[in-house]
Amino acid sequence: MSVQHGVRTAEGFLRPRGESRPIHRGWVFTIVALALLMMSIDSTIVATALHALRRGLHTSIDWAGWTITAYALGFVVILPISGRLSEQYGCRRVFVGSVIAFTIASLCCGLADNIYVLIALRGLQAAGGAGFTPSATEIIVDYFGDVRDRAVSLFGSIFSIGAMIGPIFGGLFVTYWTWRGIFLVNVPIGVAVIVLALYYVPRDRARTRNAHARMDVTGMALLGCGLLSGMLAVSYLAERNAHAWSFEFAIPSAIAIAALWTFFRHIDKSAHPFIAPRFITGSGFGTVNLVNALYGGVTSGVVALVPLYARNHYDISALGSGTLLIAQGAAAIMFSIAAVFTLRRTGYRQPLYIGAVVIAIGMLLLALRPVAGIAPYAWLAGSAFLVGVGRGANNPASRNAGLQLAPEHASTLAALRTMCMAIGTIITISIDTAILASSHDPGRTQAWLFAAIAALFVVALPLIARVPEHRGSW
């Protein structure tokens, strides 16, 4: 278990050893929350500006869509690397460096006049954003003492807020300003976060001799190659007329399998592996990673597809289908906050069971036709709200379940959690859209897919019994 790195002042603030001023937890949490909010908004805001971006850069909608794909790919590949860097070089350095990289890349994205340049810059922007969650988690774990479990649990509500307001901001910028505003808005926020972080976030404590061990470049390269190739293969499935037997899918799939197989062999034999094998498949950790990918990542993928389903199956307008996510986001925020303050009494398994069942019910209702007398929009909004309730209930538990096993490796575990969720989301969206592309009735097909995922969640419930249980602070 990690310890608090400092002494408590008479006013109740924690002052790190070597620092002349105490930590103001309110300011520190506000700073990391702003960074996480900025990153989560950017993951959804671009979708609403695709058509404006296509016209502004005189490109096709397919190339415009790659601005989203490049961000997702860059984010997944860099996440585990950023977690390791945070452990080795210090969470404050990585946090500030990530915000600087994200802010500069955002500025360049807003000034880009070429779609290919913009796609490359989106990858760099994702590389910066990938460092936010691991470093922010370690900052909270190191300096928030016995309230750190509650503080990191609130991260889930921040991501829900960002995902909910991102499309709204995107629509406002495109309607009343320019598509460039979706990137330029990050610049003043990023500058403010950098200035505040340099003043309020405590300096990194001295690294131990082991912390300066040589970086496992081979492990990084193998994992990065495997994840990138795998995500390219899965992303290809989302394209129109894609086939699983085509070279475009088979070649990156083969590279991904070979690279990941070599990666696991490498970390098993390495004296100082990039990621310890136990954090991926070890007792407790493997189950938590799978639960996060399934109930976190797959659920996020389904939520992202709800507006498309509303348009295909019920012919609801683009504006109306987009607002369905507000109900889901609001529920996730409210119930996530409520779960934070009951988690020490309930433990982890109870809210995970409740959340999984409620999500499955919400998805099943999405798949079913509205009951007589209920308008399709109200039916879908209610179903999405239930999915949000389930996500809110299980988010704090799934976030803490891994961290409490090894809080001294908080940044690496936070990176793995986010990576598992991102992989689950990308796979869900890619497979779903690949099936829909060949369907004569996409709305009906998507309803069956929602029902199948609901059934999968019920079948997977025994996994939760293997999640390490814990009550109280850690």
N, C-alpha and C positions, 0 to 999 in steps of 0.2 A: 504494500500500500504506500501511496505517496504521502508526504508530509507537507505542512504549510511552511513555505520558505520565508519566514520572517517572524517578527514579534508584534504583539498587539499593543496599540497605543492606548492612552487613557481615554480617548474619545471612542474607542471601539474599532478603529480602522486597523488593518493589517499593514505593517511596514516591512518590506523585504529587507533582509540584511544587506547593508551597503547602500541603501537608499535613504535619502534625507527626509523624504516626505512619505506619508502613508498612502495606501491604496484606497481610492474612493470607488467602492464597488459599483455604485450607481453609474458613475461616469464610464468605468471600464465596460460594464455590460451594455450601456448605450452605444459605445464606440463599436464593439463587436457586432451588436445588433444592426447598426446602420450598414456595416459592411455586408453582413449576411443578407439583409433586405435588398441592398443594391444588386448583389449577385443573383438572388432569386427572382427579382423583377426582370433582370436581363435574360433569364432563361425562357421567359414567356412573352416579353414585350415585342420581340421581333416578328412573331407570327402574325400580328395584326397589321404589320407594315409591308408584308411581302409584295403586294401588288404595287404599292407606291414605290417601293425599292426597285421593282422590275422596270417600272416606267422611268424612274430617275436615272438608272444606270443602263437603260436600253438593253436589257438582257431578257432571258426566258424565265418563266416561273420555276423551272427545274433548277437553274443555277441560283436563283434567288433563294430557293429552299435549302440550298447547301450552306447558307449562312447559319441556319439552325443546326444542320447536321454537323458542320465543322465545330461548332461550339460544344455540342454533345460529345463528339469524339475526343476533342482536346481535353475536355473536363474529365472524362473517364480515365484517359491515359495518364494524365498528370496527377490525379488525386493521390495514389499511393506514394508517388515520388515526393509530393509536398508533405505528406505525413512523416516520411522518413527524414526529410530535410529539417522539419520542425523539431524533431527529437534531437537531431545531431547539432544543429546550429542555433537553436533557440526559437521559441514560439513568437516572441516579439519581432525578431529580425524577419522571420518568414511572413508574419502577418503584415508588417509595414511594407516589405518588399513586394508582397502579392498585391496589396492595394495600389502601390505605385505602378506596377506592371499593368494592372487592370485599368487604371485611370488613363495612363498613356495610350494603351491600346484602344480604349473607348474614344479618346480624342481623335486618334488616327482613323478609326472606323467612321466617325462623323465627317471626316474630311475626304474620305476615299472617293475616287471618281471612276473606279474600275471594279467590276464584280469579282474578278479573280484576286485582286488585292484585298478587297473586303473579306472574302472567304478566309484568306490567310491571316488577316488581322483578327478575325473572330476566333481562330484557333489560339492566337496569342492571348486574346482576352480571356478565353477559357482557362488557359494555363495560369493566368493571374488569379482568376476566381476560384480555381481548384485549391488554392492555398488558404482560403478564408476559413472553411469549416475545421480542418485539422488544427491549425494554429489557434483559432479562437477557442476551440474546445480545451486545448492544453492550458491556455491562459486562465480559463474559468476553473479547471480542475486544480491547477497549481495554487491559485490565490483566493478562492472563494470558500475554503474551509468546509464546514459542515452544511453549507447551503449549496454546494456545487451540484448536487444531484438535481435540485430544483432549478438552478440556473441553466444547466445544459438541457433540461427538459423543455424549457421555454423556447429553445431554438426551433422546435417544430412549429409553433404558432407563428414565428417570424417568417419561416419559409411559406406557410400557408397564406399569410398576408401578402407577401411578394408575388406569389403565383396568382393571387386573386386580383390584385390591382395592376399587374403588369399589362394585361390586355387593355384595361381601361385607359391607362396612361398612353399606351401605344396608339389607341384610337384617337385620343385627344391631340397628340403630337401630329399625327398624319392629317387630321382634319383641319387643325388651326395653325400648324406651323409647317414642318417638313419631316420626312422620314429620318433625316440626320439627327433630329432631336432625341430619338430613342437611344442614341449613343452619347450625344453631347451632354445629356442630363446627368450622366455619371461623373462628369469632370468636377463640378463644384462640390458634389457630395464626397467624391474620392479625396479631393484636396482637404476638405474639412476633417475627414476620418484620419488622414495622415498626420495632420497637425495635432489633433487631439490625442492620437495614439502615442506620438512622440512625447507628449507631456504627461499623460495619465497612465499609460500602460507601463508597468515596471520593467526595468531592464532585465534581460535574461540573466539568470544566475550562472555562475561559472560552470562550464561543462566539465564533466569528469573525464578522466583519461580515456575510458572506453567510448565515451560519446564522440571522441575525435578519431575513432577507428576509421580506416580507409572505407570509403563508400563502395558498396557492392554494385559497381557499374554494370557488370555482366547481368546480375539479377534485374536491375532496372531496365536494361535493354531488352532482355527476354520478355519480361512482363509487358513492357510498353509495346513491343512488336506483336505479342499475342493478343493483347486487348485491342489494339488498333486494327489488326487484320480481322479479328472476330467481329468488331463493330462495323467494319466496312462490309463484311459479308452479310451481316444481318440487315444493315441499312439498304443494301442492294435489293433485298426482298420487298422493300416498300415501294420500289419503282414499278411503273406500269409494265406489264408483259414480262416481269422477272420470273425466272425458273430456277428451281433448286439444282437442276442438272447442268446449268450453264457454267462456262469457265469463269464468268464474273463472280459467281458465288463459290464455286468449287476451289479455285486457287487460293483466295484469301482464307477460306475455311481450313484448307490443308495447312497453310502457313500458321494460322492461329493454333491449331491443335499441336503442331510440332513445337512451336515456340513455348506454349504453356506447359507441355509435357516436359520439355527441357528445363523450364523455369523451376518446376517442382522438384525435379531431380537435383538441380543446382542448389536450391535452398536447403535440401535435406543433407547435402554434403558440405556446405559452406560453413566455416567457423564463425563468420559474421554475416549472416544472410541479410539481404535487403529487407525482407519481412520474415519473421520467425514462422515456421510452418504451423505452429500451434495456434497462431492468431487466425489462420485461414480455415483449418480443418480440425483443430484440436478440440478436446473435450469442452463443451460449453460454447466455445467460439464458433465452431462449425454450424451448430444449430442456430445460434443468433444470426449469423450471416445469411443462412438460408431463409429464416423468418423475415429478415429485413428485405431480402430480394423479392420474396413472395408477397407478403402482406403490405410491404412498403412500396417496392418498385413496381410490381404488377398492378397494384391498385392505382398508383400514379399514372400508369399508362392507360388504364381504363378511363380515369377521370379526364385525361387529355382528349380522349376520343368521344366523350359525351356530346360536345357540340356538333361533331360530324354526324353522329347517330341521330341527333335531333333533326338535322337538315335532311338526311337521307330517308329516315323512317316516318317522320311526321311533317316534313316540309316547313319546319319552323324557320323563321328568318335568321340571317346571320347574327343580327344584334340580339334577338331573343335567345338563340342557342348559346351565344357567348355568356349571357347573364346567368345561365344555369349554373355556372361554376361558382357564382357568388354564394349560392345556397350551400354548396359543398364546402367552400372555403370558410364561410362564417361558422359552420358547424365544427369544422376541424379546429378552428381557433378556440372557440368556446370550450369544447370538451377536452382539448389538449391542456388548457389552463386549469380546468377543473381536475383533470387526472394528475397534474403536477402536485396538487396539495393533498391528494388522497393516496399517492403511490407508496408512502412509507407504511401505511396501514394495510393496503391491499396486497403489497408485493407485486411481482412482475407478471405472474401467470394469469391471475384473475382478469386484469384489464386486457391482456392479450387475447384471452378466450372471448371475452365480451366484444372486443373490437373486431376480431375475425368473423364472428357470427353476424354481427350487425352489418359489416361490409358485405358479406355473402348475401344477406337478405336484401340490402340495397341494390346489389347487382342483379339479383333475380327479379326484383321489381322493375328495374330498367328494361329487362328482357321481355317482361310481360306487357300485354296491352292494358291501357287504363281501364279501371272499373267504370261501369256506366255512370254518367253524371259528372265525371272528373275530366277536366280538359287535359289534353296531352302535355301541355307546358307545366301545369300544376303537378301532374303525375311524375314527370321527369325531375322537376325541382325537388319534390318530396323524396324521390329515390336517391337523387344526388346528395340531398341533405343527410340521409341515413349513412351513405358511404362516408361522408365527412365526419359524422358522429363516431363511426368505427375507427377512422384514421386518427381522430383526436384522442380516442380512448387508448389506443395501443402505442401511440408515438412516444410518450415519455418512458414507458416500460421498455420498448425495443431499443431506445437510445441508451438507457442506463444499464441494461442487462449485460452488454459487452464491456462497457467502461469500468464497472465495478469489479470485474475480474482482474484487471491490470491497469489501474488508473495512472501508473507511472508511464504507460505507453498510450496515453489518451489521444495524442495526435494521430498515431498510426491506426488505432481502432476507429476513430472518427472518420478517417479517410476510407478505411475498408467498408464501413457501414454505408457511407454515401456512395461509394463505388458499386456496392452490391445493389443498392436501390436504383442507381442510374442504369446499370446493366439490365435489371428487371424491366425498367420502363422502356428502354430502347428495344429490347426483344419483343415485348408485348405490342408496341406500336407497329414495329416492322412486320411481324407475323400477321397481325390483324389487317393492316393495309394491304399486304400481299394477297391475303385471301379475298378481301373485298374487291381488289382490282380485277379478279376473274369471275366475280359474282354478277348474275343478271338481276339480282334484287339485293343490293348492298345493305339496305336497312334491315331486312329480315335476317340476312346472314350475320350481321353484327349483333342482332338480338340473341341468336344462337351462341355466338362467341361469348357474350356476357353471361349467359346461363352456364356455359361450360366452365368459365373461370369461377363462377360462384360455387359450382360443384367441386372444383379443384380446391378451393379454400376450405370447404367442409371436410374433404378427404384428408387435407393436410393438418387438421386440428391436432392430431396426436403429437406433432412436432413440438407444440408449445409445452407439453409435459416435460420435455428435455431441456427447456430453457432454464438456466441456473436461477433459482429463487433467491430473493433477498428482500428484507424489510428494514426500514429505517434508513439513516444516512450512511454513506460509505466513504 
